[in-house]
Amino acid sequence: MQMKERLSPFQASILMYLTQSGVTLFSLPRFVAEAFGTNGWIGLIIVYFIVNINLVLIWLVYKVSKGKSMLEIIDIFPKWMTLPFNLIIAGVWMLLGVMIMVKFCMILKVLFYNNVSLIYLLTMVYILTYLLLKKDLYQIAKSTVVLFYFTIWTVFLLAFHLPEFSFIRLTPFIFKGDTDMLTGGISIYTALLGYELSILYIHMIEKKQLKSIIAGNTITSIIYLGVTFVSFGFFSFDQLLKEMYPVVTLLGYISFPVLERVENFTFTIFGLKVLMTTVMYLWGTKELVQYQFKRIKPNFLVIGILIIGFTVSFIPKVIKDVDYWITYISYAATVIAFLLPILLLLTILSSKILKWKAANE
């Protein structure tokens, strides 16, 4: 993909942050408690460094290929060879982006808007998604900067819980209790997914590519760590395990004289972050499919992806079904996140040794 304008490091970092910020945040403190036990918030720091290792792999693909995009790297293979791999990756990314938004809309309906049809909520989301996907990545990135300033203030709401925060609730024990570090740790890791899409746009960042994507992951991780740490000091450990959406409960304790239900307003604002996560996953889907079928006009391709996504949105009927979908799709996305840069590095090294040339010129 050719672009006249490149992403600044700041735009790339914000794009990374908003892509990672998914609906899992509302349940994250409970997931962390279930996975790592007491003082499980420390486990988030470990997960943060694992994600950074994966980001270094993505950066190595960029450096070893001397600035080539992923699609330029795989151009040494005939289209019939790359077709199944690209369609599988595109399918996983599309389903993950769609299901994240479906879950958010379902939670929004159950908690705040019982009388609003899910079709209405999803229709609004897909209209906004279409308007963004019509643009190139640079225009999308500019939109994310505006959304960043519009939503980042919600982080400071954590300060309202400090008077009720108690270090006694944290306990002196680390990783104690009925833990599930392997399976639970993978679930926590999936909360930071979205960074893997940077493999499609790292070559579009004008400078400081590695610092930019790590900075984006750092912003997300600091926010996750802050929310989880406050939750561990606000709730008792047993209470935290029983809360379905601890962050929504936290927001419910905040009150302003001019705003009665802060959690309602804040949750709706957070929908803008979830929207960008969905948009970026569908953008990645569009890029891979467009590479395989270059004769299809981009607008028709976007409409086709959104029609498929809208249809799939109504297969799961309840939140439990959506959670089931997200769990297994996230596992597939995690495998892709690790294997894709490794396979690309092997492809680059093989092409240099064997002096392969582009097969699709």
N, C-alpha and C positions, 0 to 999 in steps of 0.2 A: 504493500500500500504506500503510495507516494503522498507526502504531506508538504504543503508550502510552509507551514508553521510548526515548530517543534514545542514540546512541553517543557516548561521551566521546571527546575527541581522542586519548587514549592507546589506547582500544579500536580506534578507526579506524586508527591507525598500525600496531598489531600485526596487525590483520586484513589490511591491505595487505601487510605484510611476509610473513605466512604464505601469502597467496595467491600472491605472486611466487616464493617459494622452491620451485622445481621440481627435477625430477630432472636437469636440465641441469647443475647444479652439479658433478656428478661428472666431467663431461667438459669443463667450462668452460675450465680452463687450456689444454687442448689446442686448443680452438676459438679461443681468444684468440691463441695462438701461430700458428696457421694463418692467421688473418685479418689480424693486425697485425704479425706478425714479432717481432723482438727487442724486449724491453721493451714488449710488446703490452699489458701490464696498464694502461698509460697510456690506451689506447683505451677502457677501461671508464669512465673519467671523462667522456669525450666522450659515450658512450652514455647515461650517467646524466643529463646535462644535456638531451639530446634527449627522454628520457622526461619530464623535468620540464616541458618545453615542452608536451608532450601533456597533462600534468596541469593546466597552467594553462588550456588549452582547455576541459577538463572543468569546471574551477572557473568559467570564464566562462559556461558554460551555466547553472550554478547561479545566478550573480549576475545575469545578464541576464534570466533567467526569474523573478527574485525568489523563489528558493527552491523552485521547482517540481521535481518528479521528472521523469525522462525520460518515464515513461509518461503523466504529466499533460500534458507538452508535445506528445506525438504524438496526444493525444486529439482534436485539431482535425480529424484525418483520419478518414474512415470505416474501420471495421475491415477491410473487404475490401482497402483500399489498404495498410494497415500489415501485413497478414497475411504476404505473401511476404518482406518485409524482416525482420520479427521471426523468422520460421521459419528463414531463412537464418542470421541471427546466432545464434539458439538452437542450430541444428545445428552450427555451427562451434565454439561454446563447449562443447557437450556432447561432441563428438568430441575436442576438445583435452583436456578434463578426463579423459575416459576413457583416452585413449592415454598420457597422462602416468603414470597409475596402472598401466596395463598394462606400460609399460616398466620402471617401478620393480619390479614383481612379477617380471618376467622376469629382471632383473639380480639380484634377491635370490635367485631360484631357481638361476640359473647359478653365482653366486659362493659361495653359502653353504648353500642347501637343495636340493641336487640331487634328493633323494628325495621332496620335497614336490610334490604336484600343483599346477599353476597354477590349476586350478579351485578348489582349497581356499583358496589365497591370495586370489584375487579374490572368492570368496564372503564371506570375512571382511571384506574392504574394503567390499563393497557393503552388508553388514549395518550396519557402522559409519556408512557414508554415509547410509543410510536413517534411522538414529536421529538424526543431526544435521539432515538436511533436513526432518524433521518439525517442527523448531523454527523460530521466527522468527529474523530476522537478529540481533536483540539477544542472544538465547540462544546463537547460534552464535559471536558476537563474544566473549561471556564465556568460551566454551570455548577460543577461540584464545588468550586471555590465560593460561589455565592451561597450555596446550600451549607457549606462549612460554617460560614459566619452566621448563618441563620439558625443553626442547630447547636453549635458548640457551647452556647451558654447553658444548656441543660446540664452539663457536667457539674457546674457550680452549685446545682441544687443539693449535691451531697453535703454541702456545708450546713444545711438545715438539720442534719441528723447528728451532728457532732455533740450537741448537748446530751443526747441519749446514748452516745457511744460509750462503751465500757470495755477496757482492756481485760477485765476479769472474764468476760464472755469469750475472749480469744483462747483462754486456757494456756498453760505453759507447755502443752503437749503438741508435738508436730507429727502429722500424718498418722494419727491414732484413730481407732474406730474401725467400723466395718468398711474398709476401703476396697476399691476396685481400680487400681492404678493403671492397668494395661488398657482395658476396654474403656474405662472412664477417661483415662488420659487421652485416648484417641478422640473421644467425644469433645473434650475440651479443645483439642487441636483443631477440630473441624470448625470451631467457633471463629477461628482466625483465617479460615479459607477465604479466597478472593484474591490473595496475593499472587496466586499462580497465573492469573491473567496478565501479570506484568511481563510474562515471556513474549506476549504479542506486541507490547508497546515500549519495552525498555530501549529499543533502538531509536525511538522517537523522542527520548529525553535528551535535551541539548548538552547537559554536562552533569557530572557527579551522579551517575546512574545508580551505583550501589548505595551511596549515602541517601539518595532520594527514596528508594524503595524501602530501605531499612528504617528511615525516618517515619514513613507512613505506617509501617508495622509497629513502630515504637509508640506512636500516638494512640493507636488502637489498644495496644497492650497496657499502656499506662491507664487509660480509661477503664478497661476491664479490671485491672488490678485495683484501682481506686474503688470502683463499685463493689467488687467482691470483698475487699478489706473492710469497708464500711458495713457491709451486710454481716460479716462475721462478728463485728463488734456491736451491731444493733440487735440482731436476733441471737437467741441461744442456739447452740449447735443443733439440738434436737428440733427446735422450731424451724431452723433453716432447712432441715431435711424434709419437713412437712409442707413447706411453702411451695406451691406450684410455680408462682411467678414472684419471687422475692422482690425484684426491682419495682414491680407495679405496687406491691405493698408498701415499699419504701416511699414511693411517690405519694401514696395515699395519706401519709403522715404529714405532708406539707400543706400548709394553708396560707392563703393571702387574703387580705380584706376585700380585694376587688376580684378575686378568682376563687370560686368555691371548690371546684374539682381540678386540682393541678394535674393529677395523673391523667385525666381525660385529655387535657390540652397537650401535655408533654408527650404522651403516647402518640397522639396524632402527628405532632411535629417530628417524632422519631420515624414516622412513616416515610419521610423524605429520604432518610438514610437507607431504609430498606428498598425504596424505589431505585436508588442509585446502584445498590447491589444487584438488583434484578436487571437493570439496564446494562450494566457492565458484563454480566454473564451472557445476556442475549447478544451484546455487541461481539463478544468472543465467538459465540455461535455463528453469527453472521459472517465474521471474517473467515472462519474455516470453511463454511459452506460456499461463500463467494469465491474462495480460492479454487474449489473443485468445479464450480459451475459459473465460470466467468461471463457466460453469455446472458445469464439472468440479470435483469436490471436490479440494482440495489433496493429500490423502493418496493418492487414486487417481492423480493427476497425477505425484506423486513415484514411485510404484510403476511407472507406465508408463515414465517416463524411465529408471529404473534397469533395467527389463527390456530396453529398447532398448540401453542402454549395455552391459549384461552380454552381450547377444547379439553386439554389435559387437566386444567385447573379444577374441573368438576368431577374428576374420577374419584378422588378421596372425598368422603362425605362428612367426616368429623375430624377434629384436631388430632386425635390418636392415629388415624390413618395417615394424615400428613406427616406426623412425627416419624412414622414407620418409613415412609418414602424418603424423607430428609436424611434419616439415619444411614440407610444403605446407599443412597446417592452420594452422601458426603464421604463415605468410605471409598467409593469409586473415585471421587474427585481428589481425595488425599493420595491415592495410588498414582493418579495422573500427575499430581503436583510434584511428586518425587521422581517418578520414572521419566517424565517428558524431558526435563533438562539433561538427564543422564543419557537418554537415547539420542538427543540432539548433539551432545558432546561427542558421542561415539560416531555419529554420522559425519560431523565436521572432521574429526581425526582420520576417519576412513577415507573421506573424499580427498584429503590432503595427501595421504599416503598413496592412494590408488589413482589420484589425479582425475577424479570423476568430474564430468561437466554437466551443466544443467540439461535435463532430459526434456524440458518443456519449452525450449526457446523456439 
